[in-house]
Amino acid sequence: MKFVELGKHLRKLRHEATGRSPLAAMSAMEVWQAAIRCPDNGISTIYYNETRLPAPLLGTFVRLRGPQKGADIAYIYVHRPHHQSPKRRLAPHWKEFVIIKELMHCWSPEATYTDTSAKAAELLTTLNTPSGPFGAMAVADYMALLAAAEVIMPCDLIQEKLAAGKDANQLAHEQGLHPEVMAYICRHDILGQRVNGSL
């Protein structure tokens, strides 16, 4: 599914459930509720847990196949460092972003699923290698990052506001987002890749 279409779809689901404007930025909980309401991803339940994850992972997504179509269960794990090792501690706004990014895997195509421990080990190696092969699994993770940016706030709205002379700090204030997150999703490269990309 195209990022732009997914963003519109999730904002429509939120609007139908809450009446909130489709142009308002989406929070992690709103994306979560839309993910469960969405008939297209086959997921009926999502669980969340914070635990220590191996570097460089800040979050991961696990999907368990249900007994029938539409009954899959998802688990989202977000990194929580040991209390004596705060180096990789996530600020609340980045934790929110990571949750949304992991939720995007609810719509990842089946071809990107990692269904064996060997493939999971390969994925961790690929994500932790600065150069070398950039396989389909790592691409799917990057695509989830772009999808999260689009779902939080649509690229066409950002481009319209930037063209009108607003900056990322002003947009963050208007949308109730942290300036660091807004600056990230407003980056030129991130905006450009969101327009035509898809999960």
Backbone as numpy.savetxt, mean C-alpha at the origin, in Angstrom:
# Nx Ny Nz CAx CAy CAz Cx Cy Cz
-5.07 -4.56 -12.15 -5.92 -3.38 -12.15 -5.03 -2.14 -12.15
-5.39 -1.14 -12.93 -4.64 0.11 -12.97 -4.73 0.83 -11.62
-3.62 1.48 -11.24 -3.59 2.19 -9.96 -4.72 3.21 -9.87
-4.89 3.98 -10.95 -5.90 5.04 -10.93 -7.29 4.45 -10.75
-7.57 3.34 -11.45 -8.88 2.68 -11.32 -9.08 2.13 -9.91
-8.03 1.53 -9.35 -8.13 0.98 -8.00 -8.41 2.09 -6.99
-7.68 3.20 -7.12 -7.91 4.32 -6.21 -9.34 4.83 -6.28
-9.85 5.00 -7.51 -11.24 5.46 -7.68 -12.23 4.46 -7.09
-11.95 3.18 -7.31 -12.84 2.13 -6.81 -12.90 2.14 -5.28
-11.74 2.24 -4.63 -11.72 2.23 -3.16 -12.33 3.49 -2.58
-12.09 4.63 -3.21 -12.71 5.86 -2.72 -14.23 5.83 -2.91
-14.68 5.17 -3.99 -16.13 5.02 -4.21 -16.74 4.13 -3.12
-16.05 3.01 -2.79 -16.54 2.14 -1.73 -16.62 2.89 -0.40
-15.61 3.71 -0.12 -15.63 4.50 1.12 -16.78 5.49 1.10
-16.97 6.17 -0.04 -18.04 7.16 -0.15 -19.41 6.52 0.07
-19.62 5.34 -0.52 -20.89 4.63 -0.36 -21.13 4.24 1.10
-20.05 3.91 1.81 -20.19 3.45 3.20 -20.27 4.60 4.20
-19.57 5.72 3.89 -19.45 6.78 4.90 -19.93 8.15 4.45
-20.06 8.33 3.13 -20.43 9.65 2.62 -19.26 10.60 2.47
-18.05 10.16 2.83 -16.88 11.03 2.68 -16.59 11.30 1.22
-16.06 12.48 0.94 -15.76 12.89 -0.42 -14.77 11.94 -1.08
-14.99 11.57 -2.34 -14.03 10.73 -3.05 -12.67 11.41 -3.24
-12.60 12.72 -3.02 -11.34 13.44 -3.18 -10.54 13.52 -1.88
-11.12 13.12 -0.77 -10.41 13.16 0.51 -9.37 12.04 0.57
-8.22 12.34 1.19 -7.18 11.33 1.35 -7.72 10.16 2.16
-7.24 8.96 1.83 -7.69 7.76 2.54 -6.72 7.37 3.65
-7.27 6.97 4.77 -6.47 6.47 5.88 -6.33 4.95 5.76
-5.44 4.38 6.56 -5.24 2.93 6.55 -6.53 2.19 6.91
-7.26 2.69 7.90 -8.49 2.01 8.31 -9.54 2.08 7.20
-9.61 3.19 6.50 -10.57 3.31 5.39 -10.21 2.36 4.26
-8.93 2.24 3.97 -8.49 1.31 2.92 -8.80 -0.12 3.36
-8.54 -0.42 4.62 -8.81 -1.75 5.19 -10.29 -2.11 5.01
-11.17 -1.20 5.40 -12.61 -1.46 5.30 -13.04 -1.62 3.84
-12.46 -0.81 2.95 -12.77 -0.94 1.52 -12.26 -2.27 0.98
-11.11 -2.72 1.46 -10.55 -4.00 1.01 -11.49 -5.16 1.36
-12.09 -5.10 2.53 -13.02 -6.16 2.93 -14.34 -6.06 2.15
-14.76 -4.84 1.86 -16.01 -4.65 1.11 -15.87 -4.98 -0.37
-14.66 -4.90 -0.89 -14.45 -5.07 -2.33 -14.74 -6.51 -2.77
-15.61 -6.69 -3.77 -15.92 -8.05 -4.22 -14.87 -8.64 -5.16
-13.87 -7.83 -5.53 -12.93 -8.26 -6.58 -11.67 -8.95 -6.07
-11.37 -8.87 -4.76 -10.09 -9.40 -4.30 -10.18 -10.76 -3.63
-11.38 -11.26 -3.35 -11.55 -12.60 -2.78 -11.23 -12.71 -1.31
-11.01 -11.58 -0.62 -10.61 -11.62 0.79 -11.81 -11.29 1.67
-12.02 -12.13 2.69 -13.15 -11.93 3.60 -12.72 -11.36 4.95
-11.47 -11.60 5.34 -10.99 -11.21 6.68 -9.54 -10.76 6.58
-9.19 -9.72 7.34 -7.80 -9.24 7.39 -7.39 -9.12 8.85
-6.23 -9.69 9.18 -5.67 -9.59 10.53 -4.40 -8.75 10.48
-4.08 -8.11 11.62 -2.91 -7.23 11.71 -2.05 -7.64 12.90
-0.75 -7.60 12.71 0.16 -7.92 13.80 1.44 -7.12 13.64
2.01 -6.69 14.75 3.33 -6.04 14.73 4.32 -7.01 15.33
5.42 -7.20 14.62 6.43 -8.15 15.07 7.77 -7.78 14.46
8.83 -8.37 14.96 10.14 -8.11 14.36 10.23 -8.81 13.02
10.58 -8.05 11.99 10.77 -8.60 10.65 12.24 -8.46 10.28
12.75 -9.38 9.47 14.15 -9.27 9.06 14.37 -8.06 8.16
15.51 -7.39 8.34 15.85 -6.27 7.46 15.91 -6.76 6.02
15.45 -6.00 5.05 15.01 -4.60 5.16 13.50 -4.46 5.26
12.78 -5.54 5.51 11.32 -5.49 5.49 10.76 -4.62 6.61
9.82 -3.76 6.24 9.07 -2.98 7.22 7.65 -3.50 7.33
7.23 -4.28 6.35 5.91 -4.88 6.37 5.86 -6.05 5.42
4.92 -6.94 5.65 4.73 -8.06 4.74 3.26 -8.49 4.76
2.87 -9.16 3.70 1.48 -9.55 3.50 1.43 -11.05 3.27
0.51 -11.72 3.94 0.32 -13.16 3.78 -1.13 -13.41 3.42
-1.35 -14.25 2.42 -2.71 -14.59 2.00 -2.91 -16.09 2.15
-3.96 -16.48 2.86 -4.30 -17.88 3.01 -5.57 -18.16 2.21
-5.50 -19.16 1.36 -6.64 -19.52 0.53 -7.77 -20.07 1.39
-8.98 -19.58 1.15 -10.15 -20.07 1.86 -10.73 -21.29 1.18
-11.70 -21.95 1.83 -12.29 -23.18 1.27 -13.12 -22.92 0.02
-13.59 -21.69 -0.15 -14.34 -21.36 -1.37 -13.94 -19.97 -1.84
-14.34 -19.64 -3.04 -14.01 -18.34 -3.62 -14.56 -17.23 -2.73
-13.73 -16.21 -2.53 -14.15 -15.06 -1.72 -13.94 -15.23 -0.24
-13.31 -16.32 0.18 -13.13 -16.58 1.61 -11.66 -16.59 2.03
-10.79 -15.96 1.24 -9.38 -15.90 1.61 -9.19 -15.03 2.84
-8.15 -15.35 3.61 -7.81 -14.58 4.81 -6.45 -13.94 4.60
-6.33 -12.66 4.96 -5.07 -11.94 4.81 -4.50 -11.59 6.18
-3.18 -11.63 6.27 -2.46 -11.20 7.46 -1.47 -10.12 7.05
-1.48 -9.02 7.78 -0.51 -7.95 7.55 0.40 -7.90 8.76
1.69 -7.96 8.51 2.70 -7.85 9.57 3.49 -6.56 9.34
3.63 -5.76 10.38 4.40 -4.52 10.32 5.53 -4.63 11.32
6.70 -4.16 10.91 7.90 -4.29 11.76 7.79 -3.47 13.04
8.07 -4.14 14.14 8.21 -3.46 15.44 9.54 -3.90 16.02
10.52 -3.00 16.08 11.84 -3.42 16.56 11.83 -3.77 18.04
12.82 -4.57 18.41 13.03 -4.90 19.82 13.24 -3.61 20.58
12.77 -3.52 21.80 12.84 -2.27 22.57 14.27 -1.78 22.75
15.25 -2.68 22.65 16.64 -2.26 22.80 17.28 -1.91 21.45
16.52 -2.02 20.38 17.05 -1.74 19.05 16.07 -0.86 18.27
16.06 0.45 18.56 15.06 1.34 17.95 15.43 1.84 16.55
16.51 1.34 15.96 16.99 1.89 14.69 15.94 1.88 13.59
15.16 0.82 13.49 14.20 0.70 12.40 12.78 1.02 12.86
12.66 1.76 13.93 11.32 2.08 14.44 10.59 2.98 13.45
9.34 2.66 13.17 8.53 3.44 12.23 7.76 4.53 12.96
7.84 5.75 12.44 6.99 6.82 12.94 5.54 6.47 12.59
4.57 6.95 13.35 3.17 6.58 13.09 2.70 6.83 11.66
3.15 7.93 11.05 2.70 8.22 9.67 3.29 7.24 8.67
4.51 6.75 8.92 5.08 5.76 8.00 4.49 4.37 8.28
4.12 4.11 9.52 3.44 2.85 9.82 2.12 2.79 9.05
1.39 3.91 9.06 0.13 4.00 8.31 0.38 3.74 6.82
1.45 4.32 6.28 1.76 4.12 4.87 2.08 2.66 4.58
2.87 2.04 5.46 3.23 0.63 5.27 1.99 -0.25 5.31
1.07 0.02 6.21 -0.17 -0.77 6.27 -0.94 -0.66 4.96
-1.07 0.57 4.44 -1.78 0.75 3.17 -1.05 0.03 2.05
0.27 0.14 2.04 1.05 -0.54 1.00 0.84 -2.05 1.06
0.83 -2.62 2.24 0.61 -4.07 2.36 -0.83 -4.44 1.96
-1.79 -3.58 2.27 -3.17 -3.83 1.86 -3.32 -3.89 0.34
-2.45 -3.20 -0.37 -2.52 -3.21 -1.84 -2.31 -4.62 -2.40
-1.64 -5.47 -1.63 -1.42 -6.85 -2.09 -2.73 -7.65 -2.13
-3.79 -7.11 -1.53 -5.09 -7.77 -1.66 -5.49 -7.88 -3.14
-4.98 -6.97 -3.96 -5.33 -6.95 -5.38 -4.18 -7.39 -6.28
-3.09 -7.89 -5.70 -1.97 -8.36 -6.52 -2.42 -9.55 -7.36
-2.00 -9.60 -8.64 -2.39 -10.74 -9.48 -1.77 -12.04 -8.97
-2.45 -13.12 -9.23 -2.03 -14.43 -8.72 -0.62 -14.80 -9.17
-0.21 -14.33 -10.34 1.13 -14.64 -10.86 2.24 -14.14 -9.94
1.92 -13.17 -9.09 2.94 -12.62 -8.19 2.93 -13.28 -6.82
2.05 -14.23 -6.57 1.98 -14.87 -5.26 3.27 -15.66 -4.99
3.72 -15.63 -3.74 4.87 -16.40 -3.29 4.31 -17.56 -2.48
4.30 -18.76 -3.07 3.55 -19.85 -2.43 4.41 -20.98 -1.86
5.73 -20.79 -1.79 6.59 -21.79 -1.15 7.63 -21.07 -0.30
8.23 -21.79 0.66 9.25 -21.17 1.50 10.48 -20.79 0.68
10.77 -21.56 -0.37 11.92 -21.25 -1.23 11.69 -19.92 -1.95
10.46 -19.72 -2.44 10.15 -18.46 -3.12 10.17 -17.30 -2.14
9.73 -17.54 -0.91 9.76 -16.49 0.10 11.20 -16.08 0.41
12.10 -17.06 0.50 13.52 -16.77 0.74 14.10 -16.01 -0.44
13.70 -16.39 -1.65 14.17 -15.70 -2.86 13.69 -14.25 -2.86
12.45 -14.04 -2.43 11.92 -12.68 -2.39 12.71 -11.82 -1.41
13.00 -12.34 -0.23 13.76 -11.58 0.76 15.14 -11.24 0.22
15.80 -12.20 -0.44 17.11 -11.95 -1.03 17.03 -10.87 -2.09
16.01 -10.94 -2.94 15.85 -9.96 -4.01 15.61 -8.57 -3.45
14.76 -8.46 -2.44 14.46 -7.16 -1.85 15.67 -6.57 -1.13
16.59 -7.43 -0.69 17.74 -7.00 0.09 18.99 -6.83 -0.77
18.87 -6.99 -2.10 20.02 -6.88 -3.00 19.93 -5.58 -3.77
20.90 -4.66 -3.58 20.80 -3.38 -4.25 20.92 -3.47 -5.77
21.62 -4.47 -6.26 21.71 -4.65 -7.70 21.42 -6.11 -8.01
21.32 -6.42 -9.29 21.03 -7.79 -9.65 19.62 -7.93 -10.16
19.12 -9.16 -10.27 17.79 -9.36 -10.86 16.69 -8.70 -10.06
15.78 -8.07 -10.77 14.63 -7.44 -10.14 13.42 -8.23 -10.58
13.16 -9.35 -9.89 12.17 -10.31 -10.33 10.74 -9.86 -10.15
9.81 -10.68 -10.62 8.39 -10.35 -10.60 7.89 -10.09 -9.19
8.43 -10.84 -8.21 7.94 -10.66 -6.84 8.33 -9.30 -6.28
9.59 -8.87 -6.55 10.03 -7.56 -6.08 9.29 -6.45 -6.83
9.02 -6.67 -8.10 8.26 -5.70 -8.88 6.87 -5.54 -8.26
6.25 -6.65 -7.87 4.92 -6.59 -7.26 4.96 -5.75 -5.98
6.04 -5.84 -5.21 6.16 -5.05 -3.99 6.26 -3.57 -4.32
7.04 -3.23 -5.35 7.17 -1.84 -5.75 5.83 -1.32 -6.31
5.14 -2.16 -7.04 3.84 -1.77 -7.57 2.84 -1.49 -6.43
2.94 -2.27 -5.36 2.07 -2.04 -4.20 2.36 -0.68 -3.57
3.63 -0.29 -3.57 4.02 1.01 -3.04 3.38 2.13 -3.87
3.45 2.01 -5.20 2.85 3.01 -6.08 1.33 3.04 -5.93
0.74 1.85 -5.82 -0.72 1.77 -5.64 -1.13 2.45 -4.33
-0.34 2.25 -3.27 -0.65 2.88 -1.98 -0.65 4.40 -2.12
0.34 4.94 -2.81 0.41 6.38 -3.01 -0.82 6.88 -3.74
-1.26 6.15 -4.76 -2.43 6.56 -5.55 -3.72 6.45 -4.74
-3.84 5.43 -3.92 -5.04 5.25 -3.12 -5.13 6.32 -2.04
-4.01 6.68 -1.45 -4.01 7.72 -0.41 -4.54 9.04 -0.98
-4.01 9.43 -2.15 -4.47 10.66 -2.79 -4.22 10.55 -4.29
-5.25 10.74 -5.12 -5.10 10.53 -6.56 -4.11 11.48 -7.22
-3.34 10.93 -8.18 -2.29 11.72 -8.83 -2.87 12.90 -9.61
-4.05 12.75 -10.23 -4.60 13.86 -10.99 -4.95 15.04 -10.08
-5.44 14.75 -8.87 -5.74 15.82 -7.92 -4.46 16.49 -7.44
-3.44 15.69 -7.17 -2.15 16.26 -6.75 -1.60 17.16 -7.84
-1.59 16.69 -9.10 -1.06 17.47 -10.20 -1.85 18.77 -10.38
-3.16 18.69 -10.23 -4.01 19.89 -10.35 -3.65 20.91 -9.27
-3.48 20.44 -8.04 -3.16 21.34 -6.92 -1.75 21.92 -7.07
-0.79 21.11 -7.50 0.57 21.61 -7.71 0.60 22.65 -8.82
-0.15 22.39 -9.91 -0.21 23.33 -11.04 -0.83 24.66 -10.61
-1.71 24.61 -9.59 -2.36 25.83 -9.09 -1.46 26.59 -8.11
-0.22 26.10 -7.91 0.75 26.81 -7.09 0.86 26.34 -5.65
0.15 25.28 -5.28 0.27 24.76 -3.92 1.50 23.87 -3.82
2.04 23.75 -2.63 3.17 22.83 -2.42 2.73 21.66 -1.55
3.65 20.72 -1.37 3.32 19.49 -0.64 2.89 19.79 0.80
3.51 20.78 1.44 3.13 21.12 2.82 1.69 21.64 2.90
1.30 22.46 1.93 -0.07 22.97 1.91 -1.07 21.83 1.66
-0.71 20.93 0.74 -1.59 19.78 0.47 -1.70 18.90 1.70
-0.60 18.68 2.39 -0.62 17.86 3.60 -1.57 18.46 4.63
-1.51 19.77 4.81 -2.39 20.45 5.77 -3.85 20.31 5.34
-4.14 20.51 4.05 -5.52 20.40 3.55 -6.09 19.00 3.72
-5.24 17.99 3.51 -5.71 16.61 3.49 -5.54 15.89 4.83
-4.91 16.54 5.78 -4.72 15.89 7.08 -3.68 14.78 7.04
-2.71 14.91 6.13 -1.63 13.92 6.02 -0.34 14.50 6.59
0.56 13.63 6.99 1.86 14.09 7.46 2.65 14.65 6.29
3.36 15.77 6.47 4.12 16.37 5.37 5.13 15.42 4.71
5.74 14.51 5.48 6.71 13.58 4.89 6.02 12.62 3.92
4.85 12.13 4.29 4.10 11.22 3.41 3.65 11.97 2.17
3.13 13.18 2.35 2.68 13.96 1.20 3.84 14.28 0.27
4.99 14.65 0.83 6.16 14.94 0.00 6.55 13.70 -0.82
6.44 12.53 -0.20 6.79 11.30 -0.91 5.81 11.02 -2.05
4.51 11.10 -1.78 3.55 10.75 -2.83 3.45 11.85 -3.89
4.02 13.04 -3.62 4.05 14.13 -4.61 5.34 14.11 -5.45
6.26 13.23 -5.13 7.52 13.19 -5.91 7.21 12.97 -7.38
7.96 13.65 -8.24 7.72 13.60 -9.68 7.76 12.17 -10.21
8.76 11.38 -9.79 8.88 10.01 -10.30 7.72 9.14 -9.82
7.31 9.32 -8.58 6.20 8.54 -8.05 4.90 8.91 -8.77
4.68 10.20 -8.99 3.48 10.65 -9.70 3.45 10.08 -11.11
4.57 10.18 -11.82 4.62 9.73 -13.22 4.34 8.25 -13.37
4.86 7.44 -12.47 4.68 6.00 -12.59 3.28 5.55 -12.19
2.59 6.39 -11.43 1.23 6.03 -11.00 0.21 6.17 -12.12
0.45 7.08 -13.05 -0.55 7.40 -14.08 -0.92 6.18 -14.92
0.09 5.45 -15.38 -0.18 4.32 -16.29 0.11 2.95 -15.68
0.58 2.93 -14.43 0.96 1.64 -13.83 -0.23 0.85 -13.35
0.03 -0.44 -13.09 -1.03 -1.31 -12.59 -0.44 -2.40 -11.72
-1.29 -2.96 -10.86 -0.89 -4.10 -10.01 -0.85 -5.35 -10.86
